[in-house]
Amino acid sequence: MWPGAWQYVKIPLFINLNIMEVKDSNGNLLVEGDSVCLVRDLTLKGSSTTFKRGTKIKNIRLTDDEEEVECRVGKGTIVLKTCFLKKV
């Protein structure tokens, strides 16, 4: 092509967006800011802390992985697997 010539660009009509669906242990959809409850007792790696079954966790944040959510418990932030959570 010579300088200054027009070039035609093909633009796709449909854009494939990978929308992530985060689900709890019962199959309910989780969204940013939901409250969840623990399904079983969990021990924190590298610590003697144990989170008991039924502990309510408020205001979860979604991560890049659909099997994990980030939440704040006490003064620390932890990442939990969604298979141990149920929506409240």
A tleap script that builds the chain and sets N, CA, C and O, in Angstrom:
source leaprc.protein.ff14SB
mol = sequence {
  NMET TRP PRO GLY ALA TRP GLN TYR VAL LYS
  ILE PRO LEU PHE ILE ASN LEU ASN ILE MET
  GLU VAL LYS ASP SER ASN GLY ASN LEU LEU
  VAL GLU GLY ASP SER VAL CYS LEU VAL ARG
  ASP LEU THR LEU LYS GLY SER SER THR THR
  PHE LYS ARG GLY THR LYS ILE LYS ASN ILE
  ARG LEU THR ASP ASP GLU GLU GLU VAL GLU
  CYS ARG VAL GLY LYS GLY THR ILE VAL LEU
  LYS THR CYS PHE LEU LYS LYS CVAL
}
set mol.1.N position { 0.827 -1.186 0.000 }
set mol.1.CA position { 0.000 0.000 0.000 }
set mol.1.C position { 0.868 1.245 0.000 }
set mol.1.O position { 1.963 1.256 0.562 }
set mol.2.N position { 0.395 2.230 -0.600 }
set mol.2.CA position { 1.116 3.482 -0.640 }
set mol.2.C position { 0.705 4.365 0.550 }
set mol.2.O position { -0.383 4.176 1.094 }
set mol.3.N position { 1.517 5.287 0.950 }
set mol.3.CA position { 1.215 6.139 2.109 }
set mol.3.C position { -0.042 6.962 1.876 }
set mol.3.O position { -0.254 7.493 0.786 }
set mol.4.N position { -0.865 7.064 2.896 }
set mol.4.CA position { -2.071 7.869 2.806 }
set mol.4.C position { -3.261 7.104 2.259 }
set mol.4.O position { -4.345 7.678 2.148 }
set mol.5.N position { -3.106 5.829 1.910 }
set mol.5.CA position { -4.226 5.043 1.389 }
set mol.5.C position { -5.091 4.556 2.552 }
set mol.5.O position { -4.607 4.312 3.657 }
set mol.6.N position { -6.375 4.425 2.267 }
set mol.6.CA position { -7.309 3.951 3.289 }
set mol.6.C position { -7.181 2.453 3.449 }
set mol.6.O position { -7.021 1.719 2.474 }
set mol.7.N position { -7.254 2.011 4.687 }
set mol.7.CA position { -7.256 0.578 4.941 }
set mol.7.C position { -8.570 0.220 5.622 }
set mol.7.O position { -9.040 0.918 6.520 }
set mol.8.N position { -9.143 -0.876 5.173 }
set mol.8.CA position { -10.392 -1.336 5.763 }
set mol.8.C position { -10.078 -2.343 6.864 }
set mol.8.O position { -9.266 -3.251 6.689 }
set mol.9.N position { -10.733 -2.160 7.982 }
set mol.9.CA position { -10.520 -3.035 9.131 }
set mol.9.C position { -11.828 -3.746 9.430 }
set mol.9.O position { -12.882 -3.117 9.526 }
set mol.10.N position { -11.750 -5.053 9.577 }
set mol.10.CA position { -12.953 -5.816 9.933 }
set mol.10.C position { -13.146 -5.756 11.443 }
set mol.10.O position { -12.236 -6.074 12.209 }
set mol.11.N position { -14.326 -5.349 11.857 }
set mol.11.CA position { -14.658 -5.259 13.273 }
set mol.11.C position { -15.664 -6.363 13.586 }
set mol.11.O position { -16.678 -6.480 12.897 }
set mol.12.N position { -15.404 -7.173 14.610 }
set mol.12.CA position { -16.350 -8.241 14.939 }
set mol.12.C position { -17.674 -7.660 15.437 }
set mol.12.O position { -17.691 -6.669 16.167 }
set mol.13.N position { -18.770 -8.279 15.039 }
set mol.13.CA position { -20.078 -7.804 15.455 }
set mol.13.C position { -20.390 -8.217 16.889 }
set mol.13.O position { -21.055 -7.478 17.615 }
set mol.14.N position { -19.922 -9.381 17.298 }
set mol.14.CA position { -20.193 -9.878 18.644 }
set mol.14.C position { -18.873 -10.033 19.388 }
set mol.14.O position { -17.916 -10.615 18.878 }
set mol.15.N position { -18.847 -9.513 20.576 }
set mol.15.CA position { -17.663 -9.632 21.413 }
set mol.15.C position { -17.971 -10.649 22.495 }
set mol.15.O position { -18.977 -10.532 23.193 }
set mol.16.N position { -17.120 -11.637 22.635 }
set mol.16.CA position { -17.312 -12.684 23.623 }
set mol.16.C position { -16.765 -12.221 24.966 }
set mol.16.O position { -15.551 -12.108 25.141 }
set mol.17.N position { -17.655 -11.953 25.912 }
set mol.17.CA position { -17.251 -11.562 27.254 }
set mol.17.C position { -17.377 -12.774 28.162 }
set mol.17.O position { -18.438 -13.394 28.236 }
set mol.18.N position { -16.308 -13.108 28.844 }
set mol.18.CA position { -16.358 -14.225 29.784 }
set mol.18.C position { -16.882 -13.707 31.109 }
set mol.18.O position { -16.138 -13.127 31.900 }
set mol.19.N position { -18.162 -13.920 31.345 }
set mol.19.CA position { -18.785 -13.474 32.579 }
set mol.19.C position { -18.650 -14.590 33.603 }
set mol.19.O position { -19.067 -15.723 33.361 }
set mol.20.N position { -18.071 -14.262 34.735 }
set mol.20.CA position { -17.798 -15.247 35.756 }
set mol.20.C position { -19.003 -15.382 36.683 }
set mol.20.O position { -19.544 -14.384 37.159 }
set mol.21.N position { -19.418 -16.624 36.937 }
set mol.21.CA position { -20.503 -16.893 37.871 }
set mol.21.C position { -19.910 -17.551 39.105 }
set mol.21.O position { -19.369 -18.655 39.036 }
set mol.22.N position { -20.014 -16.873 40.218 }
set mol.22.CA position { -19.508 -17.412 41.474 }
set mol.22.C position { -20.694 -17.986 42.239 }
set mol.22.O position { -21.668 -17.284 42.512 }
set mol.23.N position { -20.602 -19.278 42.585 }
set mol.23.CA position { -21.710 -19.953 43.263 }
set mol.23.C position { -21.243 -20.515 44.596 }
set mol.23.O position { -20.088 -20.909 44.754 }
set mol.24.N position { -22.170 -20.542 45.555 }
set mol.24.CA position { -21.855 -21.112 46.862 }
set mol.24.C position { -22.050 -22.623 46.839 }
set mol.24.O position { -22.246 -23.205 45.772 }
set mol.25.N position { -21.999 -23.263 48.007 }
set mol.25.CA position { -22.098 -24.721 48.072 }
set mol.25.C position { -23.476 -25.236 47.659 }
set mol.25.O position { -23.604 -26.395 47.265 }
set mol.26.N position { -24.501 -24.399 47.742 }
set mol.26.CA position { -25.861 -24.811 47.353 }
set mol.26.C position { -26.206 -24.434 45.917 }
set mol.26.O position { -27.288 -24.773 45.437 }
set mol.27.N position { -25.311 -23.742 45.229 }
set mol.27.CA position { -25.563 -23.352 43.842 }
set mol.27.C position { -26.151 -21.961 43.683 }
set mol.27.O position { -26.499 -21.569 42.569 }
set mol.28.N position { -26.272 -21.205 44.767 }
set mol.28.CA position { -26.787 -19.836 44.684 }
set mol.28.C position { -25.683 -18.903 44.187 }
set mol.28.O position { -24.516 -19.068 44.542 }
set mol.29.N position { -26.059 -17.925 43.368 }
set mol.29.CA position { -25.093 -16.963 42.846 }
set mol.29.C position { -24.645 -16.003 43.937 }
set mol.29.O position { -25.467 -15.494 44.700 }
set mol.30.N position { -23.356 -15.758 44.009 }
set mol.30.CA position { -22.793 -14.794 44.949 }
set mol.30.C position { -22.364 -13.556 44.185 }
set mol.30.O position { -21.791 -13.650 43.099 }
set mol.31.N position { -22.642 -12.401 44.755 }
set mol.31.CA position { -22.229 -11.132 44.153 }
set mol.31.C position { -21.439 -10.334 45.184 }
set mol.31.O position { -21.433 -10.658 46.371 }
set mol.32.N position { -20.790 -9.310 44.717 }
set mol.32.CA position { -19.989 -8.432 45.571 }
set mol.32.C position { -20.856 -7.844 46.683 }
set mol.32.O position { -21.922 -7.292 46.411 }
set mol.33.N position { -20.400 -7.960 47.947 }
set mol.33.CA position { -21.112 -7.372 49.071 }
set mol.33.C position { -22.098 -8.296 49.758 }
set mol.33.O position { -22.746 -7.877 50.717 }
set mol.34.N position { -22.241 -9.533 49.311 }
set mol.34.CA position { -23.153 -10.495 49.949 }
set mol.34.C position { -22.655 -10.893 51.328 }
set mol.34.O position { -21.483 -10.717 51.663 }
set mol.35.N position { -23.570 -11.433 52.119 }
set mol.35.CA position { -23.219 -12.040 53.403 }
set mol.35.C position { -23.300 -13.544 53.241 }
set mol.35.O position { -24.224 -14.063 52.615 }
set mol.36.N position { -22.326 -14.242 53.808 }
set mol.36.CA position { -22.277 -15.698 53.704 }
set mol.36.C position { -22.071 -16.300 55.095 }
set mol.36.O position { -21.719 -15.611 56.053 }
set mol.37.N position { -22.301 -17.604 55.167 }
set mol.37.CA position { -22.170 -18.342 56.405 }
set mol.37.C position { -21.307 -19.567 56.137 }
set mol.37.O position { -21.412 -20.168 55.069 }
set mol.38.N position { -20.453 -19.949 57.086 }
set mol.38.CA position { -19.593 -21.123 56.918 }
set mol.38.C position { -20.404 -22.398 57.080 }
set mol.38.O position { -21.268 -22.486 57.952 }
set mol.39.N position { -20.122 -23.381 56.239 }
set mol.39.CA position { -20.827 -24.653 56.262 }
set mol.39.C position { -20.158 -25.632 57.226 }
set mol.39.O position { -20.834 -26.495 57.787 }
set mol.40.N position { -18.858 -25.516 57.429 }
set mol.40.CA position { -18.129 -26.403 58.333 }
set mol.40.C position { -17.015 -25.652 59.035 }
set mol.40.O position { -16.673 -24.531 58.657 }
set mol.41.N position { -16.448 -26.280 60.066 }
set mol.41.CA position { -15.335 -25.671 60.792 }
set mol.41.C position { -14.111 -25.608 59.883 }
set mol.41.O position { -13.799 -26.572 59.184 }
set mol.42.N position { -13.423 -24.469 59.898 }
set mol.42.CA position { -12.229 -24.287 59.080 }
set mol.42.C position { -11.083 -23.810 59.953 }
set mol.42.O position { -11.251 -22.912 60.778 }
set mol.43.N position { -9.913 -24.417 59.768 }
set mol.43.CA position { -8.720 -23.944 60.467 }
set mol.43.C position { -7.900 -23.115 59.490 }
set mol.43.O position { -7.787 -23.446 58.310 }
set mol.44.N position { -7.340 -22.050 59.997 }
set mol.44.CA position { -6.557 -21.143 59.174 }
set mol.44.C position { -5.133 -21.678 59.059 }
set mol.44.O position { -4.502 -22.001 60.065 }
set mol.45.N position { -4.630 -21.771 57.825 }
set mol.45.CA position { -3.268 -22.279 57.607 }
set mol.45.C position { -2.237 -21.382 58.276 }
set mol.45.O position { -2.317 -20.157 58.190 }
set mol.46.N position { -1.274 -21.998 58.940 }
set mol.46.CA position { -0.205 -21.248 59.566 }
set mol.46.C position { -0.602 -20.573 60.864 }
set mol.46.O position { 0.144 -19.751 61.394 }
set mol.47.N position { -1.782 -20.919 61.381 }
set mol.47.CA position { -2.267 -20.302 62.610 }
set mol.47.C position { -3.100 -21.321 63.377 }
set mol.47.O position { -3.516 -22.337 62.821 }
set mol.48.N position { -3.339 -21.046 64.640 }
set mol.48.CA position { -4.175 -21.935 65.440 }
set mol.48.C position { -5.631 -21.474 65.451 }
set mol.48.O position { -6.451 -22.023 66.187 }
set mol.49.N position { -5.950 -20.477 64.645 }
set mol.49.CA position { -7.303 -19.927 64.590 }
set mol.49.C position { -8.252 -20.895 63.896 }
set mol.49.O position { -7.929 -21.438 62.839 }
set mol.50.N position { -9.418 -21.109 64.487 }
set mol.50.CA position { -10.453 -21.953 63.894 }
set mol.50.C position { -11.724 -21.136 63.742 }
set mol.50.O position { -12.174 -20.499 64.694 }
set mol.51.N position { -12.302 -21.152 62.557 }
set mol.51.CA position { -13.586 -20.505 62.313 }
set mol.51.C position { -14.663 -21.573 62.418 }
set mol.51.O position { -14.629 -22.567 61.692 }
set mol.52.N position { -15.617 -21.370 63.316 }
set mol.52.CA position { -16.650 -22.358 63.594 }
set mol.52.C position { -17.737 -22.354 62.532 }
set mol.52.O position { -17.971 -21.351 61.859 }
set mol.53.N position { -18.396 -23.504 62.397 }
set mol.53.CA position { -19.533 -23.637 61.483 }
set mol.53.C position { -20.623 -22.658 61.901 }
set mol.53.O position { -20.922 -22.527 63.087 }
set mol.54.N position { -21.214 -21.973 60.928 }
set mol.54.CA position { -22.266 -21.007 61.214 }
set mol.54.C position { -21.772 -19.588 61.380 }
set mol.54.O position { -22.580 -18.678 61.566 }
set mol.55.N position { -20.464 -19.370 61.320 }
set mol.55.CA position { -19.926 -18.009 61.427 }
set mol.55.C position { -20.389 -17.183 60.235 }
set mol.55.O position { -20.211 -17.585 59.086 }
set mol.56.N position { -20.980 -16.036 60.510 }
set mol.56.CA position { -21.495 -15.172 59.444 }
set mol.56.C position { -20.407 -14.194 59.027 }
set mol.56.O position { -19.779 -13.548 59.865 }
set mol.57.N position { -20.197 -14.096 57.735 }
set mol.57.CA position { -19.201 -13.189 57.172 }
set mol.57.C position { -19.930 -12.206 56.258 }
set mol.57.O position { -20.651 -12.609 55.346 }
set mol.58.N position { -19.735 -10.928 56.512 }
set mol.58.CA position { -20.433 -9.888 55.747 }
set mol.58.C position { -19.519 -9.269 54.708 }
set mol.58.O position { -18.297 -9.280 54.851 }
set mol.59.N position { -20.121 -8.735 53.671 }
set mol.59.CA position { -19.437 -7.917 52.664 }
set mol.59.C position { -18.259 -8.643 52.005 }
set mol.59.O position { -17.107 -8.238 52.159 }
set mol.60.N position { -18.558 -9.715 51.273 }
set mol.60.CA position { -17.509 -10.450 50.565 }
set mol.60.C position { -17.099 -9.698 49.308 }
set mol.60.O position { -17.855 -8.882 48.781 }
set mol.61.N position { -15.889 -9.986 48.837 }
set mol.61.CA position { -15.388 -9.432 47.575 }
set mol.61.C position { -15.016 -10.596 46.670 }
set mol.61.O position { -14.437 -11.583 47.124 }
set mol.62.N position { -15.346 -10.479 45.399 }
set mol.62.CA position { -15.031 -11.526 44.438 }
set mol.62.C position { -13.592 -11.377 43.962 }
set mol.62.O position { -13.061 -10.268 43.886 }
set mol.63.N position { -12.968 -12.510 43.640 }
set mol.63.CA position { -11.597 -12.507 43.133 }
set mol.63.C position { -11.612 -12.908 41.664 }
set mol.63.O position { -12.679 -13.083 41.076 }
set mol.64.N position { -10.442 -13.051 41.076 }
set mol.64.CA position { -10.349 -13.475 39.679 }
set mol.64.C position { -10.725 -14.941 39.507 }
set mol.64.O position { -11.084 -15.362 38.407 }
set mol.65.N position { -10.645 -15.717 40.575 }
set mol.65.CA position { -10.984 -17.135 40.542 }
set mol.65.C position { -12.425 -17.306 41.000 }
set mol.65.O position { -12.805 -16.771 42.042 }
set mol.66.N position { -13.235 -18.043 40.242 }
set mol.66.CA position { -14.640 -18.200 40.615 }
set mol.66.C position { -14.848 -19.154 41.779 }
set mol.66.O position { -15.974 -19.278 42.259 }
set mol.67.N position { -13.820 -19.825 42.247 }
set mol.67.CA position { -13.943 -20.724 43.397 }
set mol.67.C position { -13.460 -20.092 44.692 }
set mol.67.O position { -13.429 -20.764 45.723 }
set mol.68.N position { -13.084 -18.821 44.668 }
set mol.68.CA position { -12.573 -18.152 45.861 }
set mol.68.C position { -13.205 -16.778 46.033 }
set mol.68.O position { -13.475 -16.076 45.059 }
set mol.69.N position { -13.439 -16.404 47.299 }
set mol.69.CA position { -13.899 -15.055 47.630 }
set mol.69.C position { -12.986 -14.500 48.716 }
set mol.69.O position { -12.390 -15.249 49.490 }
set mol.70.N position { -12.889 -13.198 48.758 }
set mol.70.CA position { -12.051 -12.508 49.736 }
set mol.70.C position { -12.979 -11.857 50.752 }
set mol.70.O position { -13.994 -11.265 50.385 }
set mol.71.N position { -12.632 -11.969 52.025 }
set mol.71.CA position { -13.478 -11.357 53.048 }
set mol.71.C position { -12.627 -10.883 54.210 }
set mol.71.O position { -11.469 -11.273 54.361 }
set mol.72.N position { -13.219 -10.044 55.014 }
set mol.72.CA position { -12.523 -9.471 56.156 }
set mol.72.C position { -13.118 -10.080 57.423 }
set mol.72.O position { -14.315 -9.964 57.687 }
set mol.73.N position { -12.250 -10.733 58.200 }
set mol.73.CA position { -12.663 -11.321 59.466 }
set mol.73.C position { -11.802 -10.689 60.554 }
set mol.73.O position { -10.580 -10.837 60.556 }
set mol.74.N position { -12.444 -9.992 61.468 }
set mol.74.CA position { -11.691 -9.265 62.491 }
set mol.74.C position { -10.921 -8.125 61.843 }
set mol.74.O position { -11.507 -7.265 61.185 }
set mol.75.N position { -9.599 -8.120 62.033 }
set mol.75.CA position { -8.768 -7.081 61.420 }
set mol.75.C position { -8.020 -7.583 60.203 }
set mol.75.O position { -7.333 -6.807 59.539 }
set mol.76.N position { -8.139 -8.873 59.895 }
set mol.76.CA position { -7.397 -9.443 58.773 }
set mol.76.C position { -8.292 -9.782 57.601 }
set mol.76.O position { -9.504 -9.930 57.754 }
set mol.77.N position { -7.696 -9.904 56.442 }
set mol.77.CA position { -8.404 -10.295 55.226 }
set mol.77.C position { -7.976 -11.705 54.856 }
set mol.77.O position { -6.784 -12.012 54.833 }
set mol.78.N position { -8.952 -12.567 54.565 }
set mol.78.CA position { -8.652 -13.945 54.197 }
set mol.78.C position { -9.369 -14.300 52.903 }
set mol.78.O position { -10.317 -13.628 52.498 }
set mol.79.N position { -8.906 -15.356 52.265 }
set mol.79.CA position { -9.531 -15.867 51.047 }
set mol.79.C position { -10.135 -17.221 51.382 }
set mol.79.O position { -9.453 -18.093 51.921 }
set mol.80.N position { -11.424 -17.402 51.063 }
set mol.80.CA position { -12.128 -18.644 51.362 }
set mol.80.C position { -12.619 -19.301 50.081 }
set mol.80.O position { -12.962 -18.615 49.118 }
set mol.81.N position { -12.652 -20.624 50.069 }
set mol.81.CA position { -13.222 -21.379 48.955 }
set mol.81.C position { -14.745 -21.309 49.048 }
set mol.81.O position { -15.308 -21.369 50.140 }
set mol.82.N position { -15.404 -21.182 47.902 }
set mol.82.CA position { -16.854 -21.054 47.897 }
set mol.82.C position { -17.568 -22.359 48.250 }
set mol.82.O position { -18.751 -22.335 48.589 }
set mol.83.N position { -16.876 -23.492 48.177 }
set mol.83.CA position { -17.524 -24.763 48.519 }
set mol.83.C position { -17.781 -24.882 50.019 }
set mol.83.O position { -18.520 -25.772 50.441 }
set mol.84.N position { -17.188 -24.005 50.837 }
set mol.84.CA position { -17.412 -24.010 52.282 }
set mol.84.C position { -18.367 -22.902 52.728 }
set mol.84.O position { -18.525 -22.673 53.928 }
set mol.85.N position { -19.000 -22.217 51.786 }
set mol.85.CA position { -19.873 -21.087 52.105 }
set mol.85.C position { -21.287 -21.315 51.620 }
set mol.85.O position { -21.519 -22.025 50.642 }
set mol.86.N position { -22.242 -20.696 52.326 }
set mol.86.CA position { -23.615 -20.639 51.818 }
set mol.86.C position { -24.125 -19.227 51.999 }
set mol.86.O position { -23.760 -18.543 52.954 }
set mol.87.N position { -24.961 -18.797 51.090 }
set mol.87.CA position { -25.491 -17.425 51.107 }
set mol.87.C position { -26.522 -17.287 52.224 }
set mol.87.O position { -27.345 -18.175 52.445 }
set mol.88.N position { -26.460 -16.151 52.925 }
set mol.88.CA position { -27.410 -15.895 54.032 }
set mol.88.C position { -28.548 -15.050 53.529 }
set mol.88.O position { -29.456 -14.719 54.292 }
savepdb mol mol.pdb
quit
